[in-house]
Amino acid sequence: MFEFDQYLGFLAFLTILTIGFWLMIFLITFVIPYWVGGAFIERMKERKEEKKAEREAAL
């Protein structure tokens, strides 16, 4: 059967795998949509300011 060293290595492997899995789920479901949404909102603000500046320059 397994020796104690192999058992600890297996537990370490499972721990790292589980942490990686939940980190990937967290990034995909929260961080990346938040990042993309924030970038989109900032771009819309910039476009709005550009249009406002163009209108003021035309006057």
C-alpha positions in Angstrom: 0.0 0.0 0.0 1.1 3.6 0.4 3.9 4.8 2.6 3.4 7.9 4.7 5.5 10.1 2.4 3.4 9.1 -0.6 0.2 9.8 1.4 1.5 13.3 2.2 2.5 13.9 -1.4 -1.0 12.8 -2.6 -2.6 15.2 0.0 -0.4 18.1 -1.1 -1.3 17.3 -4.8 -5.0 17.2 -4.0 -4.8 20.5 -2.0 -3.0 22.3 -4.8 -5.4 20.9 -7.4 -8.4 22.0 -5.3 -7.0 25.5 -4.7 -6.3 25.9 -8.4 -9.8 24.7 -9.4 -11.5 27.2 -7.0 -9.2 30.0 -8.1 -10.0 29.3 -11.7 -13.8 29.3 -10.9 -13.4 32.6 -9.0 -11.5 34.3 -11.8 -13.9 33.1 -14.5 -17.1 34.0 -12.6 -16.1 37.3 -10.8 -12.8 38.9 -11.6 -12.8 38.7 -15.4 -16.4 39.9 -15.9 -15.7 42.7 -13.4 -12.5 43.7 -15.2 -14.2 43.6 -18.7 -17.3 45.5 -17.4 -15.1 48.2 -15.8 -13.1 48.7 -18.9 -16.3 49.0 -21.0 -17.8 51.6 -18.6 -14.5 53.6 -18.7 -14.4 53.5 -22.5 -18.0 54.7 -22.6 -17.1 57.6 -20.3 -14.1 58.5 -22.6 -16.3 58.4 -25.7 -18.9 60.7 -24.0 -16.2 63.2 -23.0 -14.7 63.1 -26.6 -18.1 63.9 -28.1 -18.7 66.7 -25.5 -15.3 68.2 -26.4 -16.0 68.0 -30.1 -19.4 69.8 -29.6 -17.7 72.5 -27.5 -14.9 73.0 -30.1 -17.5 73.3 -32.9 -19.3 76.2 -31.1 
